Amino acid sequence: MTGVESPEYVPGHGLLRGRTAVITAAAGAGIGGATARRFLEEGARVLISDAHTRRLKEHEAELGREFPGAVTAVPCDVTDETQVTALFEAALREHGRLDIVVNNAGLGGTSHLVDMTDEQWTRVLDVTLNGTFRCTRAALRRMRESGGVIVNNASVLGWRAQAGQAHYAAAKAGVMALTRCAALEAAEYGVRVNAVAPSLAMHPHLAKVTSPELLAELTAREAFGRYAEPWEVANAIVFLASGYSSYLTGEVVSVSGQHP
């Protein structure tokens, strides 16, 4: 990696003390896992979820050693409405309240449109867009009496084009539109709905599924000449979940160093 070096890790400041959060796709070393850790460092109690049960339990154990009693794990496939319902029921059962939901679950892949199958298109849309819809709906049904915050994970590809990413870009653009519409409807419940749109946040899974050449090209587009650390995106999610963003709703915050 060339360019400006990553900044020092920022310590927690208790911004989410006393809050309870649900975070989807939080089993690994990506944005979801980083967000879970940041929320715990900021004083929240966190229910992490993921479709990968083994990795989820491993991450629960790891976080539990550092933050005893503050983290629980519930497996959930966001394409299954029954599992989504069970996830939110578990959050209320475990913690008695629901203050924050981070919809991080998403699925990528690379395929040019001319070669893309219906299954490839549908799978990416079902996890990334429909999954966000299912979890947002479930959250609002439980937050309309008590208020709360929802943060969705979109992408700069919701605005920008990239070859081989039609399904993913369409899904993320849909997440942006869903965020704006949900925010208008949720305002009467005292619920804020916003999204982050990262450009390039490096984590092991991305490195596995993306060629070194493409990663180098994408990194070169960033103004700082480096990719984001997942915790840098998590910092923006903390901001949107905290009282520091009390007047923001329906916004999509770009977490990007891309330049024209």
C-alpha positions in Angstrom: 0.0 0.0 0.0 1.3 3.4 -0.9 0.2 6.9 0.0 -0.9 8.3 3.3 -0.6 5.8 6.2 -3.7 4.7 8.1 -4.4 7.0 11.2 -4.1 5.8 14.7 -7.1 3.9 16.2 -9.4 6.3 18.0 -10.4 5.2 21.5 -14.1 5.0 22.6 -15.7 8.0 24.3 -18.9 6.4 25.6 -21.1 7.8 22.8 -23.4 4.8 22.9 -23.4 4.0 26.6 -26.6 2.3 27.7 -27.8 1.6 24.1 -28.6 -1.9 22.7 -27.7 -2.6 19.1 -28.3 -5.3 16.5 -25.6 -5.6 13.8 -26.0 -8.0 10.8 -23.1 -9.7 9.0 -20.9 -9.1 12.0 -19.0 -12.3 12.2 -15.8 -11.4 10.4 -13.0 -8.9 10.1 -15.0 -6.6 7.8 -17.2 -3.6 8.5 -19.8 -5.5 10.5 -17.2 -7.0 12.9 -15.4 -3.6 13.2 -18.7 -1.9 13.9 -19.5 -4.4 16.7 -16.2 -3.7 18.3 -16.6 0.0 18.0 -20.1 -0.1 19.5 -18.8 -2.1 22.5 -16.0 0.3 23.0 -18.5 3.1 23.0 -20.5 1.4 25.8 -23.3 -0.3 23.9 -24.6 -3.8 24.4 -24.5 -5.6 21.1 -26.3 -8.5 19.5 -24.2 -9.7 16.5 -25.7 -11.8 13.7 -24.5 -13.6 10.6 -25.4 -16.5 8.4 -22.0 -18.1 9.1 -22.7 -19.7 12.4 -19.1 -21.0 13.2 -17.5 -17.6 12.5 -20.2 -15.9 14.4 -19.7 -18.0 17.5 -15.9 -17.5 17.3 -16.3 -13.7 17.1 -18.8 -13.7 20.0 -16.2 -15.6 22.1 -13.5 -13.2 21.1 -15.5 -10.1 21.9 -16.9 -11.6 25.0 -13.5 -12.0 26.5 -12.9 -8.3 26.1 -16.4 -7.1 26.9 -17.9 -9.7 29.2 -21.7 -9.7 29.4 -22.1 -7.1 26.6 -22.3 -9.2 23.5 -24.5 -12.0 22.3 -24.8 -13.8 19.0 -27.8 -15.0 17.0 -27.4 -16.7 13.6 -29.6 -15.2 10.9 -29.9 -15.4 7.1 -31.4 -12.1 6.1 -33.1 -13.7 3.1 -35.3 -15.7 5.4 -38.2 -13.7 7.0 -38.6 -16.3 9.8 -35.0 -15.9 10.8 -35.2 -12.1 10.7 -38.2 -12.1 13.0 -36.4 -14.5 15.4 -33.4 -12.2 15.4 -35.3 -9.2 16.5 -37.3 -11.1 19.0 -34.0 -12.4 20.5 -32.7 -8.9 20.8 -35.7 -7.8 22.9 -35.6 -11.0 24.9 -31.9 -10.7 25.6 -31.7 -7.0 26.3 -35.3 -5.8 26.8 -34.9 -3.0 24.3 -33.8 -2.1 20.8 -32.1 1.3 20.2 -29.9 0.8 17.1 -29.9 -1.5 14.1 -27.0 -1.7 11.6 -28.0 -3.4 8.4 -24.6 -4.5 7.1 -25.5 -7.7 5.3 -24.6 -7.7 1.6 -23.3 -9.9 -1.1 -21.1 -9.0 -4.0 -19.6 -10.7 -7.0 -18.2 -9.9 -10.4 -20.0 -10.7 -13.7 -20.6 -8.7 -16.8 -24.2 -8.1 -17.5 -24.2 -10.0 -20.8 -23.0 -13.1 -19.0 -24.9 -12.7 -15.7 -27.4 -15.3 -14.8 -30.8 -14.8 -13.2 -29.5 -16.6 -10.1 -26.5 -14.3 -9.8 -28.7 -11.2 -10.1 -31.4 -12.4 -7.8 -29.0 -13.7 -5.1 -27.1 -10.4 -4.8 -30.4 -8.4 -4.7 -32.0 -10.7 -2.2 -29.2 -10.5 0.3 -28.2 -6.8 -0.2 -31.4 -5.0 -0.9 -34.2 -7.3 0.2 -32.3 -8.3 3.3 -32.0 -4.6 4.3 -35.7 -4.2 3.6 -36.6 -7.1 5.8 -34.5 -6.0 8.7 -35.5 -2.3 8.4 -39.2 -3.4 8.5 -38.6 -5.6 11.5 -36.8 -2.8 13.3 -39.4 -0.2 12.6 -42.2 -2.5 13.9 -40.4 -2.7 17.2 -39.1 0.9 17.3 -42.3 2.8 16.5 -43.3 2.9 20.2 -39.8 3.7 21.6 -37.8 5.4 18.8 -34.3 4.4 17.7 -31.8 4.6 14.9 -31.2 2.5 11.8 -28.0 2.7 9.8 -27.7 0.9 6.5 -24.5 0.0 4.6 -24.7 1.2 1.0 -21.7 1.8 -1.3 -20.3 4.5 -3.6 -21.3 2.1 -6.4 -24.9 3.2 -5.7 -23.7 6.5 -7.3 -20.8 5.4 -9.6 -20.4 2.8 -12.3 -18.0 -0.1 -12.3 -17.9 -2.9 -14.9 -19.0 -6.3 -13.7 -21.0 -4.8 -10.8 -24.5 -4.1 -12.2 -26.2 -6.3 -9.7 -24.3 -5.0 -6.7 -24.6 -1.4 -7.8 -28.3 -1.7 -8.4 -28.8 -3.3 -5.0 -26.8 -0.5 -3.3 -28.6 2.2 -5.1 -31.8 0.5 -3.9 -30.5 0.6 -0.3 -30.0 4.4 -0.7 -33.5 4.9 -2.0 -34.9 2.6 0.7 -33.1 4.6 3.3 -34.5 7.9 2.2 -38.1 6.6 1.9 -37.9 4.8 5.3 -36.6 7.9 6.9 -39.7 9.9 5.9 -42.0 7.2 7.2 -40.1 6.6 10.4 -39.9 10.3 11.4 -43.3 10.2 13.1 -42.0 7.4 15.4 -38.9 9.3 16.4 -36.7 6.9 14.4 -33.8 8.1 12.3 -32.7 6.2 9.2 -29.4 6.9 7.5 -26.8 5.1 5.5 -23.0 5.0 4.9 -21.6 4.6 1.4 -18.0 3.3 1.7 -15.7 3.2 -1.3 -12.9 0.7 -0.6 -12.6 -0.8 2.9 -10.1 -3.6 3.0 -10.7 -6.9 4.8 -9.7 -10.5 4.2 -12.8 -11.6 2.3 -12.5 -8.8 -0.2 -8.8 -9.7 -0.7 -9.9 -13.3 -1.5 -12.5 -12.4 -4.1 -10.8 -9.5 -5.8 -7.7 -9.7 -8.0 -4.6 -7.8 -6.8 -4.7 -5.9 -10.1 -8.2 -4.6 -9.5 -7.4 -3.8 -5.8 -4.4 -1.8 -7.0 -6.5 0.1 -9.5 -9.3 0.9 -6.9 -6.7 2.0 -4.4 -5.1 4.3 -6.9 -8.5 6.1 -7.2 -8.5 7.1 -3.5 -7.3 10.6 -2.7 -5.1 9.3 0.1 -3.6 6.5 -2.0 -4.8 3.9 0.4 -7.9 1.9 1.2 -10.0 2.5 4.3 -9.6 0.4 7.4 -13.0 -1.2 8.4 -12.9 0.7 11.7 -12.8 4.0 9.8 -16.2 3.1 8.3 -17.4 1.9 11.7 -16.5 5.4 13.1 -19.0 7.0 10.7 -21.6 4.4 11.7 -21.0 5.3 15.4 -21.6 8.9 14.5 -24.9 8.2 12.7 -26.0 6.0 15.6 -25.1 8.5 18.3 -26.6 11.7 19.5 -24.1 13.7 17.5 -26.2 13.1 14.4 -29.6 13.9 16.1 -30.9 16.0 13.2 -29.8 13.7 10.4 -32.2 11.4 8.7 -32.6 10.1 5.2 -28.9 10.9 4.5 -26.3 8.8 2.7 -22.9 9.7 4.1 -20.0 8.9 1.7 -17.1 7.3 3.6 -14.7 7.6 0.7 -11.4 9.1 -0.4 -12.2 8.8 -4.1 -11.4 11.6 -6.3 -12.6 12.4 -9.9 
